[in-house]
Amino acid sequence: VGEGILDGRADQSPYWTDVKTMPYARPRLLFLNRCENIRVVGLSFRNTPCWTIHPYFSNGLGFYDLYIENPKDSPNTDGMDPEACDDVKIVGVRFSVGDDCIALKSGKIYIGKTFKKPCSRVEIRNCFMNEGHGAVVLGSEAGAGLKDLTIERCLFRHTDRGLRIKSRRGRGKDSV
């Protein structure tokens, strides 16, 4: 909780210019792995090397009054990517990013088929999505599906699409 700024400083590195030639993966700015009952409130996130906030197999999450900003030409700098998470609230968050504002996921083919944990009970409200490819995106890494999603009172401005559904072949019967 606070009014601080988390700056990934990717603008001062090769993370955005040499994406395909880097010998290692680009880090996320905030990665939550198998966490429970986490609240992130009042912070600003910017200049991330890759996805900005990536909760993974986590439950009972709340993201409130955040500002997530990356240059609109920065590659793969999604604002928030809840993956195989349950009970997620994203409220009053402002996004201006180089890729998708919010992308809901449940694993690529192997993770989706192995763990079968959909991203579920996600509430997105009172958010402002400015710039970005998609405002709220379903997939494409949704091998275990998505369910119980609510989006209300959000403003999408200068996004390529408001609600974007990304699918891939081979996800199977669990990707619904």
N, C-alpha and C positions, 0 to 999 in steps of 0.2 A: 504494500500500500504506500502510495506516495505521489509526489509530483516530479520524480526524476526522469531522466532520459537514458535509455539503453541504446547506445550507438554502436552498431557492428563494424563501422568504419570500412565497409566494403568499397566505398568510393575512393579509398586510399590504398587499394590492393588490386591484384589481377582477377578477383572473383567475378567481376562483371564483364571483363574484356576477353579473358582467356578461358572461358567456360569449358570448351570442348577439349582443350589441351592440358588441363590440369591433371596431375597424377593422383589426386585424392578428391574425395567428395567435399563439397562446400558445407560448412556447418549451418545449423539453424541458430537463430538468435536466442530463443527460449524453447527448450525441448523438455517436455514432461513425460517421463516413461513410467507407466504403471503407478500413477499417483492418485490419491483420493482427497476429496474435500479441500481443494485449492481455490483461493480467490486472488485475482490479480486486479488491482484497482488503481486508477489515476495515473498510470505511467505512460510514457511515450517511447515508442520503439522506432528506430530508423536505420537506414543503410545496412540492411541485413545481407549477408553473403548468399543466402538461399531463403527458404521459407522462414517467416518471421516468428510465428508462434505455432509450435507443433506438439499438441498433446497426443499421446500415443497410449492406447489401452488404459485410459484413465477414467475415473468416475467422479461425479459430484463437483464439476468445475464451474467457476463463475468468472467472467471477464467483463469488467465494468469501467466505463468512462476512460477508455484507452484511446491513444492516437497512434496509428501505425502508418508510417510514411517511408516510401522508397521511390526513387525516380521512376517515372513511367516507362523508361527504356531499359530498366534493369531486369535481367532474365531470371525467371523462376523465383521471384520474390513475393510469393503469395503472402497475404496478410495473416490468415489463420487457417490451419489445416487440422481440425480434430479428426483423428484416425482411430476407429474402433473404440470410441468413447461413449459413455452413457451419462445422461443427465448433465447437459452442458448449457449454460446460459451465456449469451453474448449480448450485452445490453449497453447502448449508448457509446458504441465504439465508432471512431472515425477512421476510415481507410482511404489511402491514396497510394497505390502500389504499382509495380511493374508487371504484375501478373494477376491472378484471381484474388479478389478481396477475401472471400471465405470459400474454401474448398472442403467439402465433407467427404471423408474417405473411410474405407474399412479393409484396406489391404489390397495388394496386387493379387495375382492368381494364387500363388502358394500360401500366403498369409491368410487370405480370405477362405480358401478351401480347408486349410489346416485348423484354424481357430474358430471360424464361423461366428465372429463377433461383429455384428453390424454397428454402425454409428447410430445411436438412438437417443430419443428424447432430447432433441436439440431445439432450443428456443433462441431466436434471433429477433431482437426488437429495438426500435429507436436508434438504428445505426445509419450512418451516412457513408455510402460507398462512392467515392469520387475517383475517377480514373480506374484503371484495372481492366483486364479482359472480361471477366465475369464478375458480377456483384456477389451472387450466391451460386456456387457451382456444386453439382452433385456428381462426384467421380473425378477423374476416371478410375482411380484406384478404389473401386468399391466392390471387391470380390465377395464380400459377405453381406452386401446390401446396406440400405439406409432406411430408417423408419422413425415415425413420430417426429416430424420436423415441422416447426412453426416459424413463420417469418411474418412480422407485422410492423407497421408504422416505420418502415425504412425508406430512405431516399437513395435512389441510384442515379448518379450524374456522371456523364462522360465515361460510362463503361461500355464495352463492346456489346455486352448482353446483360440483362437483368438477372433472370434465372437461366442458368446454363446447365444442360445435362450432357455430360461427357461419358461416352461408353466405349468399350473395347470388346472385340470378339474374344471368345474363350473364357469369359468370366464365369459362365456356368449358371446353374439354377439358383445358386445362393446370392447372386448379384441382382437383387430386386429392390 
